[in-house]
């Protein structure tokens, strides 16, 4: 036991020395990620620290792109839990869920491009993640971008509904975020025409520990009900738009999910290539083969609208005017 402890301490000291040398610039750094927009100085330092640790563990005295990429995900999302056992059913649900998010990131004008999509669980408690890559720093948010953010949040739940004709608890955090954005638009930023340019409930008025118990809203029950209606209306409108966008790219939804089930993680290039394939398939007007499921090939045949395979009845909502064989 003492020999193990001594060896562990020696290894830790070696890694610490290498990390210090890399951070100090005494060794080569290959290149940073395509964008570090939005990162503070402390976050960039943390990013390079994590990358340096990965390099040191492999006994390298320089950073390469894979170190930066792994560190980028760890800092932005959390540590990936490869050892966690996930059932095939849960993997499938997660794959379609994340594909739904990714499609909306890509097609919505004000959203950042997708950096990576994964169905590997993370330390943050997520079953998977879709990570965008910010192109630039922005001081302000716009109403249009906030609405698109809500659409992206709803994308995972929508994909679940379309594919499985059922919903899971996996979208709870997405729904919480969407609700928070919509509520801020109405009560904080004056972005609701019906509620006007008024701030409802200033959270800075009462900052003591028992604030929630003794908190007075500062507006009537009638106003509170009106706020709730506005928030729900915003989310409902975003839901309709997001669903239409995902249905319009059902080919990408299916193929992206299948790629994730096969590889567990895909990058921007692979993902965006699916949209080119979809475009070419639509232009040819021919038959587009869908990846195999349960040892059966499925095909989309144009100008046919019959009942779908019994095992996939929910796919009829995804491919209107098409038939899966």
RAUR-V133328 format. One record per pair of residues at least 24 apart in sequence whose ideal C-beta (glycine too) atoms are under 6 Angstrom apart, sorted by the first residue. I is the first residue (numbers start at 0). J is the second residue. D is the distance in whole Angstrom. If there is no record, write none. Layout:
I:J:D
I:J:D
//
This chain:
14:55:4
17:55:4
18:51:4
18:52:6
18:55:6
21:51:4
22:51:6
26:60:4
26:61:5
27:61:4
28:62:5
29:62:6
29:63:5
29:64:6
31:67:6
32:67:5
32:71:5
34:132:5
36:133:4
36:135:5
36:136:5
37:133:5
37:136:6
45:74:6
46:70:5
46:74:5
49:73:6
76:121:5
76:128:5
76:130:6
77:121:4
77:122:4
77:123:4
78:122:4
79:119:5
79:121:6
80:120:5
83:120:5
90:118:6
93:118:5
93:126:4
93:127:4
94:118:5
94:256:4
94:259:4
94:260:5
95:158:5
95:162:5
95:256:5
96:155:4
96:158:6
96:159:6
97:127:5
97:129:5
98:252:5
98:255:4
98:256:5
99:154:4
99:155:5
99:157:6
99:158:3
99:245:6
100:129:4
100:151:6
100:154:4
100:155:5
101:129:5
102:245:6
102:248:5
102:251:6
103:150:5
103:151:5
103:154:4
103:241:6
104:131:5
104:151:6
106:244:5
107:147:4
109:143:6
109:144:4
109:147:5
110:147:6
113:267:6
113:270:5
114:267:6
115:266:5
116:265:5
117:264:4
118:259:5
118:263:6
119:263:5
142:190:5
145:180:5
145:184:6
146:237:6
148:180:6
149:177:5
149:180:5
149:237:4
150:237:5
150:240:6
150:241:4
152:176:5
152:177:4
153:177:6
153:238:5
153:241:5
154:241:6
157:241:6
157:242:5
157:245:6
161:316:6
161:317:5
162:313:6
164:313:4
177:234:6
181:230:5
181:233:4
181:234:5
182:230:5
185:226:6
185:229:5
185:230:6
191:229:5
193:229:6
194:229:6
249:317:4
249:318:6
250:277:4
251:277:5
253:289:6
257:290:4
297:323:5
298:324:5
//
